[in-house]
Amino acid sequence: MCLHVRMALDSRLDAARSSRTERVVPAVLRVTAGLLWLSNVGWKTPPDFGRSGDGCSGLCRFVAAGADDAVIPPWGWVLENIVSPNLAVFGYLTVVTEFLLAVLLLSGTLTRLAALVGIAQSVAIGLTVANAEGEWYWSYLLMAALHLAVLALAAGRYYGVDFLLRQRAPLPRWLDAST
């Protein structure tokens, strides 16, 4: 009898540990992605984003490197002919996008939508700088993979605002898919 009770207790403890791990791991991945974007916002400095009379630094330098050493030629053309002449517009768009990614992922709000945007942003950055000197192209593949995991695990449903949103009455279809 004692053996059966012990086995039942062990089984419940294992289930509780597994359940906790299944909730914590997606949340940790989500927060890691959010911190990644938050750390990348700071070096993109408005209003010139690194363009000055002395040359190019910061975001301007990365756009120029992407145009010079394009991963795929059409992307290099886009960087040279569209992004670079409009660097301030694209710079602000980048800062806002990455800041919103940080906020959404850290809070666990609309996490699946944020993960899709994170994948797109990771690919765009990778296409821009993967061939630049000193860059490790795998980092951009890993960024995209991290966001794919956040998307697949619906990581905001664990310790995030998405969990609270899903407690409400039936959600609109777009909101259900985004959380």
Wavefront OBJ file of the C-alpha trace (Angstrom):
o trace
v 0.000 0.000 0.000
v 2.756 2.431 0.934
v 4.483 1.820 -2.413
v 1.293 2.725 -4.326
v 0.863 5.953 -2.352
v 4.487 6.897 -2.963
v 4.182 6.183 -6.694
v 1.034 8.312 -6.887
v 2.759 11.194 -5.086
v 5.842 10.902 -7.299
v 3.617 10.947 -10.361
v 1.856 14.133 -9.182
v 5.173 15.842 -8.414
v 6.540 14.936 -11.840
v 3.386 16.294 -13.493
v 3.619 19.547 -11.505
v 7.308 19.987 -12.417
v 6.609 19.249 -16.072
v 3.652 21.612 -16.132
v 5.700 24.420 -14.543
v 8.529 23.874 -17.023
v 6.067 23.912 -19.914
v 4.911 27.357 -18.740
v 8.270 28.852 -17.774
v 10.308 27.938 -20.860
v 8.070 29.767 -23.378
v 7.958 32.792 -21.071
v 11.762 32.818 -20.779
v 12.120 32.624 -24.571
v 9.628 35.475 -24.993
v 11.361 37.708 -22.430
v 14.750 36.912 -23.991
v 13.462 38.069 -27.382
v 12.038 41.217 -25.797
v 15.348 42.023 -24.107
v 17.159 41.433 -27.399
v 15.057 44.124 -29.102
v 15.302 46.490 -26.157
v 19.101 46.266 -26.234
v 19.109 47.066 -29.966
v 17.017 50.231 -29.741
v 19.622 52.260 -27.878
v 22.335 52.547 -30.522
v 20.032 53.841 -33.276
v 20.281 57.564 -32.585
v 17.813 60.010 -34.095
v 17.573 62.365 -35.848
v 20.465 61.544 -38.226
v 20.922 57.839 -37.358
v 24.688 58.116 -37.783
v 24.802 60.175 -40.971
v 26.990 63.255 -40.625
v 29.373 65.427 -42.602
v 32.195 63.227 -41.303
v 30.736 60.067 -42.797
v 28.559 57.221 -41.631
v 28.264 55.443 -38.297
v 25.555 53.519 -36.478
v 22.516 52.615 -38.546
v 23.827 54.596 -41.509
v 26.994 52.453 -41.557
v 24.989 49.211 -41.479
v 22.746 50.360 -44.343
v 25.824 51.340 -46.370
v 27.489 47.987 -45.617
v 24.327 46.180 -46.699
v 24.253 48.094 -49.966
v 27.967 47.403 -50.599
v 27.992 43.707 -49.585
v 24.424 42.682 -50.334
v 23.315 39.199 -49.356
v 21.077 39.266 -52.415
v 21.488 41.959 -55.100
v 17.877 43.219 -55.140
v 18.082 43.904 -51.386
v 21.288 45.874 -51.916
v 19.480 47.963 -54.519
v 16.622 48.636 -52.063
v 19.105 49.710 -49.387
v 21.046 51.983 -51.740
v 18.147 53.556 -53.639
v 15.268 53.596 -51.164
v 16.480 53.193 -47.584
v 19.697 55.244 -47.654
v 18.185 58.380 -49.241
v 15.335 58.165 -46.699
v 17.434 57.075 -43.729
v 15.602 59.249 -41.191
v 12.206 57.768 -42.131
v 13.508 54.195 -42.050
v 15.507 54.931 -38.917
v 12.452 56.110 -37.004
v 10.436 53.188 -38.381
v 13.153 50.811 -37.165
v 13.333 52.371 -33.693
v 9.545 52.332 -33.278
v 9.277 48.744 -34.558
v 12.036 47.450 -32.291
v 10.729 49.365 -29.268
v 7.209 47.988 -29.834
v 8.645 44.484 -30.226
v 10.411 44.901 -26.879
v 7.257 46.150 -25.132
v 4.951 43.510 -26.634
v 7.316 40.610 -26.008
v 8.330 41.656 -22.490
v 4.695 42.109 -21.472
v 3.433 39.073 -23.387
v 0.916 41.155 -25.342
v -0.133 40.067 -28.855
v 2.851 37.772 -28.705
v 2.209 35.762 -31.858
v 1.810 38.937 -33.906
v 4.981 40.337 -32.320
v 6.806 37.096 -33.121
v 5.825 37.389 -36.795
v 7.088 40.977 -36.884
v 10.237 39.818 -35.059
v 10.857 37.163 -37.704
v 10.431 39.742 -40.481
v 12.696 42.250 -38.718
v 15.335 39.563 -38.070
v 15.311 38.562 -41.738
v 15.516 42.220 -42.841
v 18.481 42.850 -40.538
v 20.127 39.609 -41.642
v 19.725 40.497 -45.314
v 21.211 43.906 -44.575
v 24.313 43.015 -42.589
v 24.978 39.277 -42.773
v 27.815 39.804 -45.289
v 29.260 42.830 -43.494
v 32.739 42.521 -42.046
v 32.703 41.252 -38.478
v 29.109 40.031 -38.595
v 28.174 36.469 -37.720
v 25.287 35.571 -40.045
v 24.128 32.775 -37.744
v 23.021 35.373 -35.202
v 20.226 36.504 -37.532
v 19.142 32.935 -38.211
v 19.053 32.350 -34.450
v 17.014 35.538 -33.941
v 14.476 34.334 -36.492
v 14.430 30.851 -34.895
v 13.866 32.374 -31.441
v 10.837 34.252 -32.749
v 9.589 31.133 -34.519
v 9.687 29.317 -31.157
v 7.839 32.204 -29.467
v 5.215 32.056 -32.233
v 4.815 28.271 -32.133
v 4.623 28.113 -28.326
v 2.196 31.052 -28.071
v 4.547 32.274 -25.366
v 2.383 35.178 -24.211
v -0.144 32.720 -22.835
v 2.325 31.994 -20.041
v 2.898 34.796 -17.555
v 1.828 37.440 -20.071
v -1.018 39.782 -20.950
v -2.174 37.310 -23.607
v -3.151 34.955 -20.771
v -5.419 37.661 -19.330
v -6.896 38.498 -22.741
v -7.760 34.862 -23.326
v -9.715 34.722 -20.047
v -12.341 37.004 -21.546
v -15.367 35.999 -23.577
v -14.717 34.703 -27.074
v -12.082 36.874 -28.702
v -12.359 38.248 -32.220
v -10.629 35.907 -34.619
v -7.698 38.272 -35.330
v -7.075 38.776 -31.609
v -7.269 35.058 -30.903
v -4.678 34.386 -33.610
v -2.430 37.212 -32.339
v -2.253 35.978 -28.766
l 1 2 3 4 5 6 7 8 9 10 11 12 13 14 15 16 17 18 19 20 21 22 23 24 25 26 27 28 29 30 31 32 33 34 35 36 37 38 39 40 41 42 43 44 45 46 47 48 49 50 51 52 53 54 55 56 57 58 59 60 61 62 63 64 65 66 67 68 69 70 71 72 73 74 75 76 77 78 79 80 81 82 83 84 85 86 87 88 89 90 91 92 93 94 95 96 97 98 99 100 101 102 103 104 105 106 107 108 109 110 111 112 113 114 115 116 117 118 119 120 121 122 123 124 125 126 127 128 129 130 131 132 133 134 135 136 137 138 139 140 141 142 143 144 145 146 147 148 149 150 151 152 153 154 155 156 157 158 159 160 161 162 163 164 165 166 167 168 169 170 171 172 173 174 175 176 177 178 179
